[in-house]
Amino acid sequence: MDALNAARRILEARRTEVGVASLLILDGPAEGARRLVFADGTAEGDVGDSDLAAALDDLGARLVTGELAAGRRGRDAGTHQVDAPAGGPVQVYAEVYLPPATLLIVGAGHLALPLSRLGHLLGYRITILDDRPAFARGERFPDADDVRLVDFQAPFAGVEVRRTTHVLLVTRGHQYDYECLRRLLLLDEPPEYVGMIGSRRRVRATFHQLREEGIAVETLERVRAPVGLDLGAETPEEIAVAVAAELVLFRRGGSGRPLVEVEGVARRFFGESDAG
Amino acid sequence: MNTAEAIDTLEALVRAGAGGEPVVLATVVRTRGSTPRKEGARMVVGRGGILAGTVGGGCGEGQVLETAGEVLGDGRTRTVEVDLTEDLLTLSPAVCGGILEVRVERVDPPEIS
């Protein structure tokens, strides 16, 4: 399969929300051959050798199920060695395309505009909810996949909220945040990431109400509120960067500290000679 | 999760194919050391220059673009090793320090039958 057909099939799989691993052979007699392995168990692309195809299908299956990461540090691409019985080991470059996770932004105010844009750039599928017709309009959010007018008494009616969904609560009022957060935390499988904007006071008031409803402190501790990294952000755009930075931190697992402090190049490599 | 850029480059390939235009796909397949981009970074290059994506900004992209021109001409796939360690002590803006292995292949539009 050539790169053009592979690109077409990968984009189709993405639209139909089927995970796919794209495997490209880098050496040996089948150099340049591509095989696509789909999460539904099917595979496409002739590599000229059934043993090699079987070995590739095995690798692909482990990649699309998440059993094996495609690249180092959880990256979605990388090169692997595959042992094909007949021809010996071959190097295989793998890319993995999993259905995009949804970033659910609740509240379509000023902050939702840069959040929608940054979320899109980070690869999320964007859904935005609000109860105000003037704000919940698709034209305001060119990067959003779905903008819905909802009732905050039942904000998630008809909205799919999975464990892998990332939710940002940025409504205009504490009572709406409370309603939404309560519903999310009472789900059988709450989303793995729930962030809520707000001052310490506003967060405390929301948590206080939820405690009175019998929600455990451990559950509340998992809520990222106030959401975002401490950057001293002031404007909606700056705040959105701080929130997006936390989403990257959650995905990649960094320290959240400035690299200059983490690496300390000047101090580590030149500190002593300066002192002497 | 795939970035918007990863999807953009696939869409650029499909668009070029539909437009009947041969293009070049350059993909970072291996890296060693500290490189600006990692495995999976890629760009699509047409006759007029870059159509989508990047394999590393100033760091070595010129070398890849030069190879892309050759590949577009003769259709032969090449693997370029971009060594960024040599520049480490110069004051060039392309100081990154690492090695990128970039596979550069021509992607032809489907033949009309």
Contacts between the chains, C-beta under 8 A, distances in Angstrom:
chain1	res1	chain2	res2	distance
A	2	B	107	6.8
A	2	B	108	7.7
A	3	B	13	6.3
A	3	B	25	5.3
A	3	B	105	6.5
A	3	B	107	4.7
A	4	B	13	5.7
A	4	B	14	7.0
A	4	B	17	4.5
A	4	B	107	5.2
A	4	B	108	7.6
A	4	B	109	7.4
A	4	B	110	7.0
A	7	B	10	4.2
A	7	B	11	7.8
A	7	B	13	4.2
A	7	B	14	5.4
A	7	B	17	8.0
A	8	B	14	5.6
A	8	B	17	7.9
A	10	B	10	5.8
A	11	B	7	7.5
A	11	B	10	5.6
A	11	B	11	6.8
A	11	B	14	6.6
A	14	B	7	7.2
A	24	B	29	7.8
A	24	B	103	7.8
A	26	B	29	6.4
A	26	B	79	7.9
A	26	B	103	7.3
A	32	B	77	6.2
A	32	B	105	7.4
A	70	B	40	7.8
A	71	B	38	6.9
A	71	B	39	5.0
A	71	B	40	6.6
A	72	B	38	7.8
A	72	B	39	7.8
A	75	B	38	5.9
A	75	B	39	6.3
A	75	B	40	6.3
A	76	B	1	7.0
A	76	B	2	5.8
A	76	B	6	7.4
A	76	B	40	6.0
A	77	B	38	7.7
A	77	B	39	4.5
A	77	B	40	2.7
A	78	B	39	4.7
A	78	B	40	7.5
A	79	B	29	5.6
A	79	B	30	5.2
A	79	B	39	6.7
A	93	B	27	7.2
A	93	B	29	4.4
A	93	B	30	8.0
A	93	B	39	7.6
A	93	B	103	7.3
A	95	B	6	7.8
A	95	B	40	6.0
A	97	B	2	5.6
A	97	B	6	7.9
A	98	B	1	6.7
A	98	B	2	7.6
A	100	B	1	6.3
A	100	B	2	7.1
A	101	B	1	5.8
A	120	B	4	6.1
A	121	B	3	7.4
A	121	B	4	5.2
A	122	B	1	7.6
A	122	B	3	6.9
A	122	B	4	7.7
A	123	B	1	4.6
A	123	B	2	5.3
A	123	B	3	4.8
A	123	B	4	5.9
A	123	B	6	7.6
A	123	B	7	7.8
A	124	B	1	7.5
A	251	B	1	6.9
